[in-house]
Amino acid sequence: MNSSLDIALSNLTSVSVLIFLFGLLAGAIKSDVKIPEPIYQFIAIYLLFGIGLKGGVSLRESEISEAVVPILATLVLGITIPFLAYLTLGKATKISSIDRGSLAAHYGSTSLVTFTAVLVYLDSNKISYEGFATTLLTVMEVPGIVVGIFLAKRHLTPKVDWSESLKEIFLGKTLMLLVGGLFIGYVAGGEGYVRVEPFFVNLLPGVLALFLLHLGYLAGERWKSILEVGKGLIAFGIFFPIAMGSLGTFVGTLIGLSVGGAVILGILSASASYIAAPAAVRVALPDANISIAVTTSLVITFPVNLLLSIPLLTLLAQNL
């Protein structure tokens, strides 16, 4: 394994980070390099199903008993983080309770792209992690959205239509593809997976790079909107994920996860959703200003996690 400093510095010169920065520049100067929407949707499906499929195979090869405590810890974090986000936003900003709940839902949920980036980062630095990592991603995807919606609507009338909201969460693309991939990978096992492995594993870093180009472009395109969210939200978008990432990494180490596993739990705790959460929040909280949540999570928190949180949490896990 490389030294901690080498591992941290390697992240800043990795293809993933550099192509995101290139997309950021391209978006800021209004260059015409934006990924077309159909290709963006294909890449999202590829990443969701591919990560789920690989996770299902790894889960089958793991001892299920070893995953019980990490899954419970992930569930607790998934419930706790949106509460902390809601309370922190109340102190740091003057936004409405509905928008605080919307942001709590986004920050309580997870980012598939950040998760995929940390897997590529750990693999490239030969840092091992548990096979049930994708299960933790799936477990944390739901409770944060539910808690955030609850916090936003608990004092308001009419009450939220939970049937429609839960339908959007559970039958939405994100969870369906992750769970479907997990199930298929678990049933097929290594022998069945080997036939599609070149497509879902060997091509993953390159496809991820294209997705990061797209996200970088979107962030660059919206960079001026950072000024509109206010200093409190800017500070929240920078420091809250680092704090939650440190908490997740500490919890991961405490329950006996490997360095890589603790980093993954940390980055899940640090990340904010901009795929699953916006779709669910639009249904449950139609009066929420979704652009505030998407701007904060995508334009501020995502680059912070990609550039800083991944190497910092690795250093933390190694020292713990």
N, C-alpha and C positions, 0 to 999 in steps of 0.2 A: 504494500500500500504506500502511496506517496505520502509525504509529510502533510500535515494539516494545512500549512501555508500554500504548498504547491496545489493541493486540491482546491483551495479557495480561489487561488489565482487562475486555475485552469477554467473555472466557470466563466470568468470574464472574457476569456478568449475562445470559448467554445463556439461552434457553428450556430447552436441554438440562440445564444445571446447575441452574437454578431448579426445574425439575420433579423432578429427582432429589432435591433437598433437601426438596421438598414431600413426596415419597414417603417419604423418611427420617423426617420428622416424623410423617407419618400412621402409619407402621409402629411408631414408638416409643410413640405414644399409643393403639395398638391400634384405629385407625379402620378402618372397613369399606370401604376403597377398593382392595383388592387385585385385580389383574387376574385373571380366571378362568383356570384352567389351559389350556383349549382355545384361548383367545385368545392366551395367552402362547406356546403352541406354534406357532400360526399366524404370530405376529410373528417368532419365531425363524426359521421357514422363509422368510418374506418377506425378512428381512435377509440371510440366508445366500445365497439364490438370487439376490436382486437385486444384491448386492455382486459376486458371481461373474459375473453376466451383464454388468454394466457394465464390470467388469475385463476380460472377454474381448473386448469391443468395443474398449476402449482398447488392449489388447495387440495386436490386429490392426492398429491404426493406428500402433503404435510399431515401431521397428527392433528386431528380436529380438536382434541383436548387442549392443544397448545394455543389455539385461536380463541378460546372462550373468554379468557380474561382480557386480552386486547380488544375483542369485540365489545365487551361490556364497558371498558374504559373509553373506547371510541364513542359509544352511545352516550355516556355521561358527558364527554367533551362536547358532543354535538348538541346536547340540551343546554349545557352551561354557557357556551360561547355566545349564542344569540342574546341571552340574558345580560351578559357582561357588555356586549355591544350596545344594547338598548340603553343600559344605565350610563355607559361612557358617553354615548351620543347626547344624552340628556344633560351631561355636565359640560361637554365640549362645544355643543352647537345649540341653535335656537330653532331647529327644524321641528315640524309637527310630529305628534305621536305616530301618525300613520307612516310618515317617511322614516321615522326612527325604526318602526317595526319592519318596514320594507328593507332598510339597510341591514337590520339584524338578521332577516331571512337570508339575504345575500351573503353575509359574512358567517352565518352559521352553517351554510351549505359549503360545497367544495368546488374547486376548479379542476376539471379533467386535464386541461392543458398544463397547469402547474404540476399536477400529479405525474403526468407523462414526462414532463421535463426533468423532474427529480429522479424518475426511474432511469432515464437515459444518462443523467449525470452520475448516478450511483454505479450503473453498469460500466460506464466509460472509465471510472476511477476504481473499478474492481472492489467496490464495497458491497458486501452481500446483505440481503434482507430477506425477511420471511415470505414464504409463498402465499400467505393469505392477505398480502397487502391490498389487493384489489377489493377484497371483502370489506376491509376497513373503509375504503373509499365509498363503497355502496352503502354501508351502515351510516356514515356521516352525512350522506346526501339528503336524507329526508328530515330528521328531527329539527335541524336548524330552520328550515323553511316553515314547518308547522309552528314552532315556537315563535318565530318572528311574526307570522300572521296573527297568532293568538294575542301577542303583546300589542299589536296595532289595533285590533278590533275589540278588545275585551270591554272597553267602556263605551263603545259606539253602537248605534242602531242605524239601519237594520244589521243584525248579526251576519257574520260571514256564512256563505253557503259552503259548508265543509264538504258536501258530496262532490260538488264541482271542483273545488280546490284540490281535494285528495285525488280525484280522478286525473287532474292535470299533472300532479306530482308523480303518481304511481304509474300512469299509463303514458307519460311523456317519454320522449325519445331517450333522454339521458338514462333514466332508471331501467327502462325496458331493455335497452341494448346492453347495459352493464350486467343486469341480472340474467338476461338471455345468454350472453357470452359466458358468464360464470357457469351456468347450468350446462351448456353444451360442452364447454371445456372440461368440466368435472366428469361428465358422462363419457366423453370421447377418450379422455386420458392422453397420455404421451403418444401412444401408437397412432391414434386418429389425428392428433394435432400436428404430427411431423409432416403431414402432406401439405398443410397450409402454413406451416411455420415460416418458409421463405417470404411469403407475402406479408404476414402479420408481424414478423419480428425483424427480418433483414431490412425491410423497407421503412420501418417505423421512424428512425431518426430523420430520414429524408422527408417523409410526409409531415412529421412534426415541424420540421423547419419551414415548410410551406404554410402551415397553420400559424406559426409564429410570425411569419412575414405578414400575413393577413391581420393578425391582432396588433402587430406593431403599426401597420398602416392605419388601422382604426384609431389607435391611441394617438398617433401623430396628427391625424385628421381632427381629433377632438381636443388637442392639448390646450387650446385657449379656453375651453369650458372649465378647466381646473380653476381658473380665476373666479368663475361664477359660483362655485360651491362653497367658498368661504374658507378662512384660515383654519377654523375648527375642524372641518371635514378633511382638509388636506392633512392636518396633523393626525387625525384619526386614521386616514387611509395609509399613512406611513408607519405609525408607531403601534397601532392596535394589532396588525398582523404579526409584527415582530414579537410583541408580548405574548400573543396567543400561540405563536409558533414555538416560543421558548417553553411555555407551559406544556404544550403537547409533547415536545421532546423530553422534558423532565418526566412527565407521566410515562412515556414510552420506556425510558431508562429504568424508572422505578418498578415497572411491572415485568422487567426482564427482557425487553426486546433488544435485538442486536443494534449496533450503531446505525446501520441502514434502516432498520425498522423504526427506530426512534426518530430518525430524520423524516421518514415518510409520515408518521403520526404527527410530527411537528408541522410539516408543510400542509397537511390536510387541515390542521387547526388554524394555520395562518392564511390559507387561501380563501378567496371569495368567489362565489358563482356569478357567471354572466351568461350562462346558457340555460340551466334548469330553473334557477330562481326567478329570473325575469318573467318567464312564461307563467309560472305558478302565481306570482304576485300580481300580474296583470289581471288574472281571473278573480283572485281573492280580495285584492285591494285596488279597485279601479281608480280610486281617487289619489293613489300614491304617485309621486313624481318619479317614475322609473328612471328617467335620465340621470337623476342625482345618484342613484344606486349604481347604475351601469358606469357612469363616469368615474365614481370613486373606486369601484372594484377593478375596472379595466384600465383606466388611464393612470391611476395612482398605485393601487395595491399590487396589481399584476407585475408591473416592472420592478417594484420593490422586492417582491418575492423571487422573481427570476434572477435579478442581479445580486441581491443581498441576502435574503432569507435562506436560500438553499445552502450557500457556503457557510453562512454564520451558524445555522442549525447543525451542520455537519461538524464544525469546530466544537460547538457546545456538546453534542452527543459524544464526541471522542474524548473530551475532557471530563464529562460526567462518568 
